[in-house]
Amino acid sequence: KLESKLEGGYMIGAVFCDWNGTLLNDVRLSWASVVAIYKHFGLPVPPRRAFLNAIGSDFMKTYRLFGMPETAKPEELGAIRHRYFEEHWYEAELREGALEFMRWCKVEGVNVAIVSAELPEIIAKRCSDLKITGYIDLIHAYAIQKRPALRNAIERFSLKPHQCIYVTDTKDDILGNKSLPQSPISPISIFGTYNRFTL
């Protein structure tokens, strides 16, 4: 049962959600775009499990780890990924329970923000396609560094960190953002158990 209060009696003011793999169930699509990128550069495709386990907000760090040359630029990889997503966007859908959750937030007066490393034009287009734009109060895209992005989102809503919840699916996001300087923010799991390797 959803409650609009956190432990300790604090009212929830905002929920900050990651996009890829969290609100949007696009794990299969994301992996297929990785395959397309490596094929474009004529490189061997890395092991799926190892790559997905390593991927985080700083995606270039993972690509370099798995053989992507220094000459390959983030903009170049992003363009290939963007094009692949545009051609196959219909393969991704909202995670089960996400729409109901956002509707509940709207009724309860809880702000919903997307804080993601994804490109802003991709998030905006997908939100429009999925007809959820009206449920999103803020989009903070291209948030490679999540801590400053979360701080910015907290300030935009004029809230205190203890009034907010951060929802993500990656280990580095949870560990890296478990606390903000002098102000904790609570990371929670996304709508129950989620295993990114269940493809």
N, C-alpha and C positions, 0 to 999 in steps of 0.2 A: 504494500500500500504506500503510495507516495504521500509524503508529508512536506509541508512548506516550512518546516523548522529543522535546523540542524541540531545535533547533540549539544546540549548546553542552553537550548532555548532561543538561539539566534535565528531570526527570520532569514530565509534565503532571498537574496536580492538579485542574484544572477547566476546563470549556469554558462560556463565557457566550454564549448565543445570543439574538439578536433574535428576535422572534416573527413579526410581519407581514412577509411577503415573504421571510423567511429560513427558519425552520423550517416555517412555514405558507405554502403557495402560494396566496395570496388576493389577488393583484394585481387580477384582473378584478373580484372582489367588492368590494374596497376602492374601485376607481374607480367602480363602480356606486353605492356609498353616497355618494360625493362628488356624483355627479349628482343623487341623491335629495335631498341637503342643499340644493344650489343651487336645485332646483325648489321645495322647500319654502318658501324665502325669495323665490321669484319672481325670481331673479337668473339672468342668462345663465351657462351652464355654461362654465367656462374651458377653454382648449385642453388636451387630455389630456396630451400630451407635456410641455408647459411646466409643468403642475401637478405631474405625477409627478416631474419632474426637481427641482422646488423643495421637495417635501414632506420633512419631517424630523421629529425628535422634538417640536419645538415646532410642532404642526400649526396652531395658530391664527395663527401668523405667516404661514403660506402662504395660509390662507383670507383673511386680511386683504389680503394682496398681490394676491389675485385677486377683490377687490370685496366681500368679506363685511363688512357694517357693524359698527362698534364696539358697537352695541347687542346683537349676537348673542353669547351667552355660550357658553363651552366646554361647559358642562353641557347646553345645549340642542342643540348640534351632536352631542355625544356620545350623547345620547338617541336622536336620529334615526338615527345610525350604528348604535347598539346594536340598535335595532328592526329595521333593515334586515338586519343580520347574523343576527339571530335567525330572520328569515323566509327567509333564503337561505343558511344555514350549510352546507348540503350541497354548495354550489358550491365550497367551499374544501377543500383536502386537503393532507396533508403533502407537502413538497417531496421529489422523488425522491432517495432515498439517506438521508433524514433518520432514518427508523426504524432502518435498518441501522447508521447512525452512533451512535445512542443505545444500541443493543444492544451495540456494541463498547465504548462508554464504560462500560457497566455491567459487562461482563466484565473490563475492564482496571482497574476501580476508579477511573475518572475521573468526578468530579462533573459534572453537567449542570445549569446554571441558565438560566432564561429571564429576560433583562433587557430589558424592553420598556416603551414608553409606552402600550401598550394597557391598557384597564380590567381590573382583576384578575378580576372575575366572568366576563368574556368569555374570558380565557385559561383559567381553571379549568374552565369549561364545555366549551370546545373540547378541552382535554387529556383530559377525561373521555370526550367523544364519540369521540375518536380513539384511546382506550385507551392513552395514553402516560403517564398520571399516574405510574406506577411507575418511569418512566425519568427523571423530573424531580426533582432534589434540592432545588431552590429556585426560587421564582417571585418576582421583584422587578418588580412591575407599576407602571403609571403613573409610569414613570421618565422624566419629561420631560428632566431633566438626567442624562445618562448617566454622567458622571464620578463624581459622588457615589454613584450606584447601583452602579457597578462596584467602587468602593472598599468599599462596604458588603458586597457579595457576596464579595469577596476576604477581608475580615475574618471573615465568617460561616464560611468554610471554613478559617480559620486558615492561609492560604497567603500566599506572596509573589507579587507581580504577574508576575514572570518565570516562574512555574509555571502561568500561565493563558493561555488563548486567547480572544479575543473575535471572534465571528462575526456579521457584519451585512451588510446589502445597501445601505445608504445612504452616500453620500459624506460627508455632514456627520458621521455617526457615526464613520467611519474617521478623518477629519481631526481631529475634535474630541476623540477619545479615543485618538489614536495614542500619547499618553503621559500618565501620571498623575504628579502632582508627585513628583519624585525616584524614580519607579519606572515603568519602561516596561511596557506590556502589548501583546502582539502581536496586531494585527488580521489576520485571514486571510479569504480569499474563501470563499463558501459553496458547497461541493460542486462546484467547477468554475465555469465561466463562467455568469453570470446576467445577463440583460438585462431590466430591468423594463419596457422598452417593447415587448417581444415579447408582445403581447396577442392 
